[in-house]
Each structure stands twice: as structure tokens, then as C-alpha cells.
Amino acid sequence: MNGLDSLLNVILTTDFAFSVLRVTTPILFAALGALISNRAGIINIGMEGIMLVSALAGVIISSYTQSAWVGLLGAVLAGTLIAGLLAFFTLKFKTHVILGGIAINMFASGGTVFLLYLLSGDKGSSTSLASKVLPSVDIPLLKDIPVLGPILSGHHILTYVSIAAVFAVYYLLKRTSLGLRIRSVGENPHAAQSVGVSVVRIQYMALLLSGFFAGLGGAYMSMGYLSLFTRDMIAGRGWIAIAAESMGRSTTVGTALTSLLFGAADALANAFQVLKIPAELIATLPYAATVIGLILYAVSETRKKNRKVKSPLAK
Amino acid sequence: METPLLEMRGITKVYPNGVVANRDVNFSLRAGEIHALAGENGAGKSTLMKMIFGMEEPSEGEIYIRGEKTRLLSPQDAIDRGIGMVHQHFMLVPSFTVAENMVLGMEPRKGLGIHYAEAVRMTEDTARKYNLAVDPKAKVEDLSVGMKQKVEILKALLRGAQILILDEPTAVLTPQETEELFRELQQLKEHGHTIVFISHKLKEVKAICDRITILRGGRSEGVFQTSEVTEQEISRLMVGRDVVLKYDKSKLNMQAPVLTVENLSVNDSQGRALLNNISFSVHSGQIVGIAGVEGNGQRELMDVLTGGLRSGASRGTVRVQDTEIREANILTIRNLGVSYIPEDRMSQGSAGEASISDNLISTHYRSKTLNNGVFLRASKIASMAAELIEAFKIRCSGPKQPIGMLSGGNMQKVVVARECSANPKLLIAEQPTRGVDVGAAQLIHEKLLELRENQGAIVLVSADLNEVLEISDRLLVMYEGEIVADMEDPSSLSEEELGLYMLGIKRQEPQHIRRTMNDVEV
């Protein structure tokens, strides 16, 4: 009982709500990226690897230039570049996009450690590199409001960017030409083609954008969430993001909300550490939430589909 | 004489796999006419139109637009030259609104975003100009098929189409929607548009077209004023027999019924009848042929007979001997002694990467002779495969060769060998000789007759009229989901007469057709 009390004491605080937003940020970025490529009908499962490469790129470039902003730019460019590579192989040379994604993840996992060792002599983390961190921002007026202030103000700049990105992606998909074409290519590529929309070019754009957002997520990990790079530091967030996109039914709002849900599970796992439960078990919480989420999603999808095909011969 | 709006001269199209779709075809369009392109399935209509729309390039021959020699390398080229196409499978994005579908690829902008109000206005303007009422803000997935078609036509018009190609536009429409479409096409004609109407429905062709070009077997049979040819003449030109096959058929020795179909109906999701109250029976030792222009219910009938239709889609009874199979699964049906040669040997009939012997056992590897409960009996399988390869004269390097490496004819022989070797009580053969060479076709026909000799019952669905007329003991003709003719001794039938039934110009009295059912009680 005592444990539960102390847990509630942790959860029912503004600090906890603050930490939910903090851990949601990388998932949200990657999920928005996955959303764009998925809507164009080309699934990018290399999010994890792209984030990892971007995280390292941010650390290396910021430590060499001594500018966090240049580091951010480098991280985003690295992410876009890797996604471009995936696009090049899948769209130009017709490699299977899943295999391409797997290759990127494996390449990133090994390649980042190799590069890290080459530059810092350390295979575990980048402590010896004097990398920079992007600033946190206090929002005037908002920060003085009780309860809301401590929850919403004082976050890392990229956390605010991620929230703005939700609106930007919503606008992109719903209101712009590119968004319309992305959705048409994903839904009926023949229709897009028949009116002169280049399916391949749109899918290129979508994959590059997915890399751009994964790059932001990676930069946040090593220049915000932590202030250094450690091996395999993305720790499944890229995968959780793909799950969030899928569970959010490939809508911008749904994806943002499920990202928040997974973020909350992640934060909860941290909070649970005050209880005397093995840390390993707690660490499974976000993943268990993913599995349960996907099951619920699959069940509801199947029901929906069954209802649709009740009428005979619907194909 | 005025220059034609569009002219194709000496067009030949050979696909990379060697199939000749068009041979030395001439086709010309006069400005402001409705021009029918008629022919059976596989006559080369679609390929010809794909070349006009820039989706395929002719192997030989030239295309002139307004007297100017033109190469059309992509649909965009064709659109730029004022050619629009309404495909049989609509090129629409279901989750988009009508207006969004209309402007896709040419979106009006306002700042960063799409000027949606402008898109709606463009849609309304085009719709008003051509008197084709649509709701620009409705989602396409909620529209009826007829409405979707309207959106497709408007899409082409918005892009400045002067020539509009409609690929079998009435195939998916109800009679009311068809009438409406015809009124709309007349209006477009009055606006000065030129329309190509691809169809094999002669009544419709006669009703709205000015001229007609008839294709058969990839060649043009000529171009006519529709008012100057009768439906019978068109039918004769479309459906001709080239070579007459002759087989030594033994006398019909019909025994008990094996397949009995009674009052079978199938509706699609919109409630349209795809099969309407079909009844017939097939007896042991008898081949019943089913003829008809593709898309008149044959596919659905085959699906019901072979367990390919989802439960709840059909009504009526279908019995193999005394067992009801209408809702049965494929394994149950096969275990009753039913074999099936599917129309599509590539995707349904065989597994391309697997060996010939694996393909030969794929429908009966469960049998005790091939299987000891855990492992397959390799030596039995090998000897059986060797026997079948010999008996069916399958040209291959050996039983272990992947079937995908064989020619179409040899691949089909493997499928036929597998289905016939099971000594089926009932064989359902769907287009068994489509696209195979004469030699293979002859062998397959002989094997079907051999099975008939051995008291097998056979349902033969084929677009090859030679085949159904020559092989069948009884011939059923399907039109719009119904059996419109039932004929004994089909080999004496003329193709002209068959054509009239197939194209829905003539039909027999219902009592006459019900006769087959009465046989059952005899």
C-alpha cells in the first residue's frame, strides 16, 4: 500500500506530466515521419536506424563546430540522406523496402559504434567528445500559470518543434498539393499515374520527409534527452513510432495521440521505479503497451473489415 | 475528304512475350462522331486504345492526330493532345472528394495550400457546362458506380479532352444508368467531342454509335456505318470460326447426373444479379460446354462450383451427386472427386518456382499413395511424375525443372495432367487451351474426351467457340447471368446462331432451357 501511495505521489505531479511530454518527443517525430511515408504507400521501417545515425551525427558535428544548431542541421541532413539512400535503392533499384529498412537498421547499429570508436576511442559513449546541447525554453506568461506552467513550459526546444510538427504535417497532408499527391499515390497509384503524377517522385519526397523527421528525433535523443551519444541509444523508439503510426490509423491526430500514449507508458515505467519491482520488468512496460495497443488495433480493424464485407461479393 | 481527327495506319503490336495483340490495323476517327470499337475479349480492342492513350507504343505503324504524325509516349502526352480515357477500372482515389479527384495533378494553389474552393468551382463549372450533375464535396467512395463514371468523364473533360475513350463503360452500369450515360454522350457529341465507345453489346452500339470498327483476332474486319449493318452482320464479323477442329467422338453414353445446379443466384455487393436463377445438370460421361462473352456470369458460376465464393453470397442448390457443395470449402469439394483446371494457370493453376513434380502432386499429396503420414514417398512421386510427363508429352528437362521455365502450352499440360490423373468424377475446365499452341490444345482436347470415355462428367467453359462447339455434348450459352440457350449436338450449330445468343440478340424460351433439369427426373 505504501508503495502504491508513493507511486501515486509520483504520478499525480506536474513533474510526471512534464516527463510524459519529454519522452514523447522522439516517438512523435519518428511517428510523423513514418506517417508521411506510409501515406505514400511506402513503409519505412528504417526509422530506428535513421534516428541512431542522426543522434551520432548531431553529437559529432556539434562537437567539431561547437555549435548546437549546426549539429542539429547535421543530424537532420544525415537522417534525410539515409532515407534518400533507402529511397534510391527501393525506388530506383527495386530492392524490397522492408529489406532496405532492415539493412539500414543493422548498418546504423554497427556503423555508429564503429564511427564513435574511430573518433573518440570509446565504443560505449561519446563522453570524450565535447558535444553541445540544444536549449530549453521558458515560455513567458505560460510559465507563471499554476499547474499548466510547470507542465508546458521549460521544455527542450525540439519538444515544442515536435508539437508544431503535428500541425505542420496535418496541414501538409490535408491542405497542400504535395499532401494530396502523397495520399493519392498511397491509396491508388494507378489513379495518380493516370493524371500525370509521378509515383516514384512522390515516394522519394515522402521517404526524404520521413528521414527528416527521424533526424529531428535522433537529434533530440543525443542533444536534449541526453547530452551525449551512447550505443543503441534509440532503444526501440523508432519501432514504437511505427506502431504508434499504425495504431493511430495513419491519421495525423491519431498518430500524435498514440505517440503520447506510448510516451506516457514510457514515463510510467520511469515512475514505477519507486516501487520495489525489478527494473527489468518495468522496462518492458512501453513494449507491453505496444503489443496490447497493436492487438486492440488489429481487433477493431478486423471487426470493421468484417462489417464491410458482410454484403456479398464486395472485393 | 476531310482529314480525320485521329488516324492509325498499319498498327501492329507485338508484346515482349511474343503475343500479337494487333496486326496491321487501320483505325480512324472523324471529328464529332461516336465510334464503336467492337470485338470479342482478346480481339485487341484494349491494346489498340492503350496505344492511343500512350500506355503502349505500337511495334509498327503510325498515329496521326489532325493529320500530323505523332508519337504518344505516356498518358500525359495523350492528355496534352486532348485525348482522355475512362478506364473500366476507375482511376479514382476513394477517400478523396469529387473535387479533389478532379484536380489531382493540376491543383489550384493559394499560398502554400490547395485552393479548395477553386477546385470545387472548377468541378461545378465543368459539370454545368456538360450538364453532368455531381456533388463536388461528396466522397468518391460513397458514390454509385454510375456517379464514379461521371466523375471520370468530367476529369477527362476538365483536362481538355476532345477525344474521349470509354472502355466498356456500360459493363458496370444498371440499365437506367446506361440510358443516362447515353444521353450524356449525345450531349458531349453535340458539344463537338469525339467519342470512342468500346463494347461488345451490339444493341448499345446500334443505339448511339455513328460508325463501328470491328476487330477479330487482332485484325480489323472493317469499318461500317452503324445504320448500314445489321446486328446479325456485326455478330458474324465479331464471332467467326477460323479453323474447324474435328475429333472422333464416341457416341454419347450418358449416365447418372454428377453435378446438379438448381435455381442458383449470386448478387454483388450492390445487389445486382450476377447469376440469375441458373439451373442445369451434368451427367457422367457428358461434356457440357458453357459459352458466352466474358463477364456474363461465368466467373461467378465457376467460383460457386469450385468453392471460391465467400459464404452467404449465393442462393440455390449445387450438388455433386448427393452432396450439397454450394457453401463447402475447396478441400471438401475436391474430396468428392471434383477437379478444376483454372483459367489462370500462372497464379491459380501452378506455383511457378516449384518443380513439375511438386506441381503435379499439389492437389493430391495427401493421398495415402504419395504420403506415409509423415513424409512424402519420393520414389512414388518420381515414377508418377515420369509417367505423366510421358503421357502428356510435356517437353521439359525433367520432373525437377521449375514449372515457370516451361512454355505456356507445356505448363498447361502439367495442370491438365494433374487434374485428369486424379480420375475425377467431375472436371471443371475453364479456358483449358487459352493461349496454348495447336498441338498442346489438341492433346488437351483428347485427354478431355478420354475422361468422358471413362465416365467422367465435364463442365467446359471457354471463349474459344471452336472448342466448345466441337467438344461439348450439350452447350449452354450465358448472357447477363442467365442461361439464354441450351443446345444439344452443338457441333452442328452455326457460329452465327451462337453469336446471336452470346450477344443477347436472341434467346430461347425458358421452358426449353428448363429441359436439362427435367432430365434429372427421367
Interface residues (C-beta under 8 A of the other chain):
Chain A: Y171 R175 T176 S177 L180 R181 R183 S184 E187 N188 H190 A191 A192 Q193 S194 V195 G196 V197 V309 S311 P312 L313 A314
Chain B: S74 P75 Q76 I79 M85 H87 H89 F90 M91 L92 V93 P94 S95 F96 E100 N101 L104 G105 M106 E107 R109 L112 G113 I114 Y116 K155 R159 V266 N267 D268 S269 L274 L309 R310 G312 A313 S314
